[in-house]
């Protein structure tokens, strides 16, 4: 199932595992010319398509050089590629049918293998990523050192090459002004808190990515358990903050939720940032039992489906046309 269609508890939205890998005795992508990038990419793709695994029939290949910038941004907004894949050349990606897995080629490293699932399931996501990693390694030799582990273009990814992250919806901690203090606190524990699309992006719609900063010196299991410990604590704090808001500011909270729903239900034009903010308020209201929406799409799905390039659907729409299309999609589905 596509990650944003999966049920979640209203706080933990999705879980993601990403593995960084490189082929042994082969320069990193930044040191390869276009011809060599394509040569290496063919070898990487063959490790999937020519394998004996059932995986070979589950993927669709996208040559990003043949896609428009809008199409690439649309894939970014669906969390299928990283921001680095939007620009430059020589990039390609394999995406499985239900969009839970993407294997990016020639990003910062030769391979960025990503599994993203709805809800809180880091262990399940890692198990799947690990199995696919094993399939690839059957026909390729990875760059690996006994002391430093998997070798990567950026030293911060060396070791396990693992980035474990959980997307969390933290509106109450944001509303109460505690989120900045919490971010500073967890950063001292080797945990990063980033925005909706990862490093260098903002936390739109009160969505925060919680992930490990350290990949070396710990096992994969230890990294995942460390991330889970922080996620569990943040989830507890968010629940307490929501309870406090309901007990002490119930009128203001209900007014905020219903106003958000009213705007989304009847607006004829709405910008992306405003839509995410209002959908966040409605999602909070739903999870707290303040409001019930029987729409065709969840607020999370609407956040994804109304992102600028996704809503444009490959068309060359100006901002006003996108805002109109976004409002219409929300009205029909909330």
C-alpha positions as CSV (number, residue, x, y, z in Angstrom):
1,X,0.0,0.0,0.0
2,X,1.2,3.5,-0.8
3,X,2.6,5.0,2.4
4,X,0.2,8.0,2.6
5,X,-2.8,5.7,2.3
6,X,-1.8,3.6,5.3
7,X,-3.6,4.2,8.6
8,X,-1.6,6.0,11.3
9,X,-2.1,7.1,14.9
10,X,-2.2,10.8,14.0
11,X,1.3,11.4,15.4
12,X,3.5,8.9,13.6
13,X,2.8,9.3,9.9
14,X,5.4,7.1,8.2
15,X,8.7,5.2,8.6
16,X,11.6,5.3,6.2
17,X,14.8,3.3,5.8
18,X,17.6,4.5,3.4
19,X,20.8,2.6,2.6
20,X,23.7,4.2,0.9
21,X,25.9,1.9,-1.2
22,X,28.8,2.2,-3.7
23,X,30.4,-0.3,-6.1
24,X,33.9,-1.4,-5.2
25,X,36.9,0.2,-7.1
26,X,34.5,2.7,-8.8
27,X,34.7,6.5,-8.4
28,X,31.8,8.2,-6.7
29,X,29.2,9.8,-9.0
30,X,30.7,13.3,-8.6
31,X,33.9,12.0,-10.2
32,X,32.2,10.2,-13.1
33,X,31.5,11.8,-16.5
34,X,28.1,11.2,-18.2
35,X,29.3,8.2,-20.2
36,X,30.7,6.5,-17.1
37,X,27.6,7.3,-15.1
38,X,25.5,5.5,-17.6
39,X,27.8,2.5,-17.7
40,X,27.7,2.1,-13.9
41,X,23.9,2.7,-13.9
42,X,23.4,-0.2,-16.4
43,X,25.4,-2.5,-14.1
44,X,23.3,-1.4,-11.1
45,X,20.0,-1.8,-12.9
46,X,21.0,-5.3,-14.1
47,X,21.6,-6.3,-10.5
48,X,17.8,-6.0,-10.1
49,X,16.3,-6.8,-13.5
50,X,18.6,-9.8,-14.2
51,X,18.2,-11.2,-10.7
52,X,16.3,-14.4,-9.9
53,X,14.2,-12.5,-7.4
54,X,10.6,-11.7,-7.9
55,X,11.7,-8.1,-7.4
56,X,12.7,-7.9,-11.1
57,X,9.1,-7.6,-12.3
58,X,8.0,-5.2,-9.6
59,X,9.9,-2.1,-10.6
60,X,9.5,0.6,-13.2
61,X,12.5,2.5,-14.4
62,X,12.6,6.3,-14.6
63,X,15.4,8.0,-16.5
64,X,15.4,11.4,-14.8
65,X,17.3,13.0,-17.7
66,X,14.2,12.4,-19.8
67,X,11.7,13.9,-17.4
68,X,10.9,17.6,-17.0
69,X,11.9,19.5,-13.9
70,X,8.2,19.6,-12.9
71,X,7.9,15.8,-13.2
72,X,11.0,15.3,-11.1
73,X,9.8,17.7,-8.4
74,X,6.5,15.8,-8.4
75,X,8.4,12.6,-7.6
76,X,10.3,14.5,-4.8
77,X,6.9,15.7,-3.4
78,X,5.8,12.0,-3.3
79,X,9.0,11.2,-1.4
80,X,10.2,8.9,-4.2
81,X,13.5,10.7,-4.9
82,X,15.7,13.0,-2.9
83,X,16.1,16.8,-3.5
84,X,19.6,16.1,-5.0
85,X,18.0,14.0,-7.8
86,X,16.0,17.0,-9.2
87,X,19.1,18.8,-10.6
88,X,22.1,17.6,-12.5
89,X,22.3,14.7,-14.9
90,X,22.8,11.0,-15.1
91,X,20.2,10.2,-12.4
92,X,17.7,7.4,-12.6
93,X,15.4,5.6,-10.2
94,X,13.5,2.3,-9.9
95,X,10.1,2.6,-8.2
96,X,8.1,-0.4,-7.2
97,X,4.4,-0.7,-8.0
98,X,3.0,0.4,-4.7
99,X,5.6,3.2,-4.3
100,X,6.9,1.8,-1.0
101,X,10.4,1.4,-2.4
102,X,12.7,3.4,-4.7
103,X,16.2,2.7,-5.7
104,X,18.0,5.8,-6.7
105,X,21.1,5.6,-8.9
106,X,23.9,8.2,-9.2
107,X,22.7,10.5,-6.5
108,X,25.5,11.3,-4.0
109,X,26.3,7.6,-4.0
110,X,25.9,4.9,-6.6
111,X,22.9,3.5,-4.8
112,X,20.4,5.0,-2.4
113,X,17.9,2.3,-1.5
114,X,14.8,3.6,0.2
115,X,11.8,1.9,1.8
116,X,9.0,4.1,3.0
117,X,5.9,2.7,4.8
118,X,2.9,4.3,6.4
119,X,2.7,4.2,10.2
120,X,5.3,3.2,12.8
121,X,7.2,0.2,11.2
122,X,10.9,0.9,11.1
123,X,11.8,-2.7,11.8
124,X,9.6,-4.0,8.9
125,X,11.0,-1.3,6.5
126,X,14.6,-2.3,7.4
127,X,13.9,-6.0,6.9
128,X,12.6,-5.3,3.4
129,X,15.5,-2.9,2.5
130,X,18.0,-5.5,3.9
131,X,16.6,-8.2,1.7
132,X,16.8,-6.1,-1.4
133,X,20.3,-5.0,-0.5
134,X,21.2,-8.7,-0.3
135,X,19.8,-9.3,-3.8
136,X,21.8,-6.5,-5.3
137,X,25.0,-7.7,-3.5
138,X,24.6,-11.1,-5.1
139,X,25.9,-9.6,-8.4
140,X,27.9,-6.6,-7.2
141,X,30.8,-6.1,-4.8
142,X,30.2,-3.1,-2.5
143,X,32.9,-0.7,-1.4
144,X,33.5,-1.9,2.1
145,X,36.3,-1.5,4.7
146,X,36.7,-3.7,7.8
147,X,37.4,-0.6,9.9
148,X,35.1,2.0,8.3
149,X,32.3,-0.2,7.0
150,X,30.4,0.8,3.8
151,X,32.3,3.6,2.1
152,X,30.3,6.6,1.0
153,X,30.8,9.9,-0.8
154,X,30.0,11.8,2.4
155,X,31.9,10.5,5.5
156,X,28.7,11.1,7.6
157,X,27.0,8.2,5.8
158,X,29.9,5.7,6.2
159,X,29.7,2.7,8.4
160,X,26.3,1.2,8.1
161,X,25.2,3.6,5.4
162,X,21.8,3.6,7.2
163,X,19.5,6.5,7.7
164,X,16.4,5.5,9.7
165,X,13.7,8.2,9.9
166,X,10.1,8.6,11.1
167,X,7.8,11.3,9.9
168,X,5.9,12.8,12.8
169,X,2.9,15.2,13.0
170,X,3.6,17.5,16.0
171,X,1.1,20.4,15.9
172,X,0.6,20.6,19.6
173,X,4.3,20.9,20.4
174,X,4.5,23.5,17.6
175,X,1.5,25.5,18.9
176,X,2.8,25.6,22.5
177,X,6.2,26.8,21.3
178,X,8.2,23.9,22.6
179,X,9.4,22.4,19.3
180,X,12.5,24.6,19.0
181,X,13.7,23.5,22.5
182,X,13.0,19.9,21.7
183,X,14.9,20.0,18.4
184,X,18.0,21.4,20.2
185,X,17.7,18.8,22.9
186,X,17.6,15.8,20.6
187,X,20.3,17.1,18.3
188,X,22.7,16.6,21.2
189,X,21.7,12.9,21.2
190,X,22.8,12.3,17.6
191,X,19.3,12.7,16.3
192,X,18.4,15.2,13.5
193,X,15.0,16.8,13.2
194,X,14.3,18.0,9.6
195,X,11.4,19.2,7.5
196,X,8.9,17.5,5.3
197,X,11.4,16.6,2.5
198,X,14.4,16.0,4.6
199,X,17.7,18.0,5.0
200,X,17.4,21.7,4.3
201,X,13.6,21.8,4.1
202,X,11.0,23.3,6.4
203,X,8.5,21.5,8.6
204,X,5.4,22.4,6.6
205,X,2.1,21.3,8.1
206,X,3.9,20.6,11.4
207,X,5.5,17.5,9.8
208,X,9.0,16.7,11.1
209,X,11.4,14.0,10.1
210,X,13.2,12.4,13.0
211,X,16.4,10.5,11.9
212,X,19.8,9.4,13.1
213,X,22.9,11.6,12.4
214,X,25.4,8.9,13.3
215,X,25.9,5.9,10.9
216,X,29.3,4.6,12.1
217,X,30.2,2.8,15.4
218,X,26.7,1.4,15.9
219,X,24.9,-1.6,14.4
220,X,21.8,-1.2,12.3
221,X,19.7,-2.5,15.2
222,X,21.3,0.0,17.6
223,X,20.6,2.9,15.3
224,X,17.0,1.9,14.8
225,X,16.4,1.4,18.5
226,X,18.0,4.9,19.2
227,X,15.6,6.6,16.7
228,X,12.7,4.7,18.1
229,X,13.5,5.8,21.7
230,X,13.4,9.4,20.6
231,X,10.3,8.9,18.5
232,X,8.5,7.3,21.5
233,X,9.4,10.1,23.8
234,X,8.3,12.8,21.3
235,X,5.0,10.9,20.7
236,X,4.4,10.9,24.5
237,X,5.2,14.6,24.7
238,X,2.9,15.4,21.8
239,X,0.1,13.4,23.4
240,X,0.5,15.3,26.6
241,X,0.6,18.7,24.8
242,X,-2.6,17.8,23.0
243,X,-4.3,16.8,26.3
244,X,-3.2,20.1,27.8
245,X,-4.6,22.1,24.9
246,X,-7.9,20.3,25.1
247,X,-8.2,20.8,28.9
248,X,-7.1,24.4,29.0
249,X,-7.8,25.9,25.6
250,X,-10.7,23.8,24.2
251,X,-12.6,26.7,22.7
252,X,-9.6,28.1,20.9
253,X,-8.6,24.6,19.7
254,X,-12.1,23.8,18.4
255,X,-12.4,27.2,16.7
256,X,-9.0,26.6,15.0
257,X,-10.0,23.2,13.7
258,X,-13.5,24.2,12.4
259,X,-12.2,27.3,10.8
260,X,-9.5,25.2,9.0
261,X,-12.2,22.8,7.8
262,X,-14.5,25.6,6.7
263,X,-11.8,27.2,4.6
264,X,-10.7,23.9,3.0
265,X,-14.3,22.9,2.3
266,X,-15.3,26.1,0.6
267,X,-12.2,27.9,-0.7
268,X,-11.9,28.4,-4.4
269,X,-8.2,29.2,-4.4
270,X,-5.6,28.1,-1.9
271,X,-1.8,28.2,-1.8
272,X,0.3,25.1,-1.0
273,X,1.7,26.3,2.3
274,X,-1.7,27.4,3.6
275,X,-3.3,24.1,2.5
276,X,-0.7,22.1,4.4
277,X,-1.2,24.2,7.5
278,X,-5.0,23.9,7.4
279,X,-4.9,20.2,6.6
280,X,-2.6,19.8,9.7
281,X,-5.3,21.5,11.8
282,X,-8.0,19.3,10.5
283,X,-5.9,16.2,11.0
284,X,-5.3,17.2,14.6
285,X,-9.0,17.8,15.1
286,X,-9.8,14.3,13.6
287,X,-7.3,12.6,15.8
288,X,-8.6,14.4,18.9
289,X,-12.2,13.6,18.2
290,X,-13.1,17.2,17.7
291,X,-14.3,16.8,14.1
292,X,-15.3,13.9,11.9
293,X,-14.6,14.0,8.2
294,X,-15.8,11.3,5.8
295,X,-13.9,12.5,2.8
296,X,-12.4,10.3,0.1
297,X,-8.9,11.2,1.1
298,X,-7.1,11.6,4.4
299,X,-5.4,15.0,5.2
300,X,-2.0,13.3,4.7
301,X,-3.0,12.1,1.3
302,X,-4.3,15.5,0.4
303,X,-1.0,17.1,1.5
304,X,0.8,14.9,-1.0
305,X,-1.7,15.1,-3.8
306,X,-1.9,18.9,-3.6
307,X,1.8,19.7,-3.6
308,X,2.6,22.1,-6.4
309,X,4.1,19.7,-9.0
310,X,1.8,16.9,-8.1
311,X,-1.3,19.0,-8.5
312,X,0.0,20.3,-11.9
313,X,0.2,16.7,-13.1
314,X,2.8,17.5,-15.7
315,X,0.9,20.5,-17.1
316,X,2.4,23.9,-17.3
317,X,0.1,25.6,-14.8
318,X,0.9,29.0,-13.3
319,X,0.5,29.6,-9.5
320,X,-3.0,30.9,-9.8
321,X,-4.2,27.8,-11.8
322,X,-2.5,25.5,-9.3
323,X,-4.1,27.2,-6.4
324,X,-7.5,26.8,-8.1
325,X,-6.9,23.1,-8.9
326,X,-5.7,22.5,-5.4
327,X,-8.8,24.1,-3.8
328,X,-11.1,22.0,-6.1
329,X,-9.3,18.7,-5.3
330,X,-9.6,19.4,-1.5
331,X,-13.3,20.5,-1.7
332,X,-14.2,17.3,-3.5
333,X,-12.2,14.9,-1.2
334,X,-12.1,16.3,2.3
